[in-house]
Amino acid sequence: MRIFTFMRPLYIIYGDVLEHLYDPWTVIYEHRIFLKDDGYVIGSIPNIGSLAIVDSLAKGKWTYKESGILDATHLRFFTLHEVKKMFSDCGYQIEEILCNTLPFIDLNNFQNKASIDSPKVTIKNVTKEEAVQLCTQQFVVKAYKPNEHKPACNPKGAKGEMTLVCEGDGIFKFVPRYIVSTKPITSIIIVTFNSTRDIKECLSSIFENTSLPYEVIVVDNFSSDATREYLKSRSDVTSILNCKNKGFSIGCNQGIKTAGGEYIVLLNPDTLVTKGWDEKLHAHFKEGVGAVGPVSNYVAGLQKFELYKQEAINGKIDINHLAEKLYLWNRGNGVKTKLLIGFCMMIKKDIVDRIGMLDENLFLGSDDLEYSWRLQNNGYSLVVATDTFIYHKGQTSFKNEPETKMKQFTQESQNALYAKLETHYGKGNVPSSYELWGMDWFKPNSRVDATSKLASIVILTHNQIEYTKKCLESIYSHTIEPFELVIVDNGSSDGTPDYLETEVAGRKSGVEVKIIRNRDNLGFAAGNNQGIAAAIGEYIILLNNDVVVTRGWLRRLIGCADQNPGNGVVGPRTNFITGPQRMDQVSYDQNTLDGLDEYANQLATEFRGKSHYCWRLVGFCMLIKREVINKIGGLDPCYGLGNFEDDDFCIRLQLAGYKGRIAEDCFVHHFGGKTFEGAGIDYQDSLNRNWAIFKQKWAIPQNTPLNPAYTVIPPKDGFDPVKHFCPLPDSSPTLQANRIAPGSGNLDAGMKATDFSNRDANLKEDKQQENINITRPLDPAMKSCEKIYQNIQPLMHGSHPENAIAALSNLVVSFPDFAQAHNDLGVMYYQSGEKDKALKHYEMAAQLEPGNAIFKKNLADYYYVEQGRVEDALQIYVNLLEFNPRDVEILLITGHICASLQRNDDAIVFYNHVLEIEPGNPDARDCLANFQLNEKDVRSAI
């Protein structure tokens, strides 16, 4: 074939030529240099995939003819896929393909999944792409050189309603025509980072297996391997080469801004797509669907292909063969989900335009969580295409990066997403990750910060080991807030102690576990008091060992408690209890617990953030604020093995000015009464006996029958520490003997030698005597100074400071070396206006504990403010800095004192040290700025 080089044509037309050539690829490639920059090539090519040919092949016939598709002189045969591939491989961009179709089909009005009825055969459930392939006799391709092209006028007839085609007999006639759009339907966006091998294989799979018109946009985030050079060599992809690593989300957005398709696919470079993947995903976009994702081998949640296979797959299998199987098993089936993993996500472009692109605050990871959430928040559903398989290698882009660096980036993204969720829902009201996405591996540090106060979960055990196991497993599975476990075993004989010491204490979960073993069963109140005494959390949760918690349980209890400072105790709803916490009807199996999480989640969604007042909460699961324990003490052990200690606690709680609330959005399962049942205790007898004790203590008429709806008239004088405070047992031996390092699995040797039974039995006996005769004050001689001090604390926060001063004065007389009491007495004197009396106690506290920074600060402040002893105050603060060199408050005050003494150079040193520790500290910054201004004024004056 000869073209004259002196006249570069605007059009090169291959009219029924290419199929007759041995090497049509070389011909059209070499002709590119002769075509004008704004010119077109046009080629007409017969379709070997036509229904007439397929029908003949199905019958075993292949008969050459003098003309037509099976012209005996044809050397090459083409389908639609091969036509597109030939022009693309030769460096052309196809603008459109005209399909000259069979006379009995109208492709312009063909509906997806319809039937094709030909004179010889009927084919059902045919896709639009399949119909184009089957019903076209000839393709007419119009293409241009993409790098040089500028639009020229169209050849005559190219945009008419009919296309003029020359058939083999030389007679010209009009035939129906269908235009295959070559404007990309799908824009495939891939973000790379050191992905040389992966991106080559990924692109090959795309070019081999993508059915509909598409474009590929690769954004490289400053790879240091050969990725960038490889991309520069590819003329069939649009490459964006960043000069730094901008992160995954920004990279995706760069691609989205460039994209021209109706659908966006965010695809990882470590994936291999399979035959017809794009068309299969498209088919799932029904009304209201915002995004669709495939199933895969390396993915979490509902996109695991194993969930949808209908037969065992043994040995090795080709991924396209696996994809075919899944398509046959699940053709057209999709599953709604709350989360689509970002390795391959198809989104409609107009929806992206409506709700925005990816959140660029997320550098690495969590982008799929955020976009899944945003889509659903805007009313769109997410669908897993269970008939579409894509192979995913998984996390290969960062395999050569330091693990700590990757963890940092992903953690920062999780924290940024949680901050966004908090802005949307409000602090403390963010739903659990299971509610949002149906998973529980989203663990931002910021969520821990938001609820950074430690919770101490106190569990009392007495046999019933199987229920204890269920309880603990549910806690580990469903608690993401920071917590410690304090387990008190009340003389179990069924293997519970060994299980706690080996399996629970030895569990490498990062959770601190404290185990207290009693030789005998001390009862519910005494045992829980041991646990409370050992606990260090700001929230104490008393939890029965026959309770199974659900997702988000602790967060919801804490959220309810923190809604109001007056909320002192909070309880959940449950299935088995007396009173308003009980749900009369539940929709899960109470034996197997099947459906429990779904039921609890439904309740959480329906009643999110709602709670109501309840004066009496049951102790099966009770969250108590630490300040409540400090003010009213623990449970009253006078109730023995159990019953009414929780009622008693709630009465004392309200006398002290706190309220109880039921968190309506929190549900836990309660098997109920298993400890009593396992110990062979007559529950009704225990109930009757403790009802008599309860009535006597709270002045309820003795002839009042047992009734869950009883009423108590609280004492008019309110909470009386002498009458109503229930001290906890001494916690120091417990902590020394039983503290277990996280995941160590080892107990201190001293623990087994520690015997709490006699001490607490005596405490129980003494306390029973105290509460039966409630008018007799507690004997101070029976208390240590710490216990007396604990009783005084509520007075210090009350409205009568003179009572606290009197009590503290008596305490320091009896225990003159108790530094804390001296310091607090000095504070009380100072706050009440008797400042001259405060000094002696400040000095005594600082003398008794010279290393205590708080005591020293109080004394230094008194010297500085009240007596003007600036040098003495400065000396104290300088001494404090020897032990606390990075204490910002001490550094600032020391700087202020130096400035007041006009030791400006010294002050500047202290302020600069503050900024080294806290670069944005406003006090230090302002003070330094003032020094600079003053120095400038002095220079100006000079």
Secondary structure, DSSP 4 states (H G I P E B T S, - for coil): ----TTS--SEEEEES-GGG-S-HHHHHHHGGGTS-TT-EEEEEEEBTT-HHHHHHHHTT----BSSSTTBTT----B-HHHHHHHHHHTT-EEEEEEEEE-TT--GGGPPTTEEEE-SS-EEEEE-HHHHHHHHEEEEEEEEE-TTT----PPPTTTTSSSEEEE-TTS-EEEE-EEEEE-S-SEEEEEEESS-HHHHHHHHHHHHHH--S-EEEEEEE---SSSHHHHHHT-TTSEEEE-SS---HHHHHHHHHHH--SSEEEEE-TTEE--TTHHHHHHTT--TTEEEEEEEBSS--GGGBGGGG-SS---S---HHHHHHHHHHHHTT-EEEES---TTEEEEEHHHHHHH-S--TT-SSS-HHHHHHHHHHHTT-EEEEEEEEE-EE--S-TTTTS-HHHHHHHHHHHHHHHHHHHHHHH-TT-PPPHHHHHS-S----HHHHHHT-S-EEEEEEE-S-HHHHHHHHHHHHHH--S-EEEEEEEES--SSHHHHIIIIITT--SS--EEEEEESS---HHHHHHHHHHH---SEEEEEETTEE--TTHHHHHHHHHTT-TTEEEEEEEBSS-SSTTB-S--SS-TTT-TTHHHHHHHHHHHTTT-EEE-S---TTEEEEEHHHHHHHBS--GGGTTSSSHHHHHHHHHHHTT-EEEEEEEEE-EE--SHHHHHHT--HHHHHHHHHHHHHHHTT--TTPPP-TT------TT---HHHH-BPPPP-HHHHHHHEE-TTT----HHHHH---HHHHHHHHHHHHHHHHTTTSPP-GGGS-HHHHHHHHHHHHTSS-HHHHHHHHHHHHHH-TT-HHHHHHHHHHHHHTT-HHHHHHHHHHHHHH-TT-HHHHHHHHHIIIIIS--HHHHHHHHHHHHHH-TT-HHHHHHHHHHHHHTT-HHHHHHHHHHHHHHSTT-HHHHHHHHHHHHHHHHHHHH-
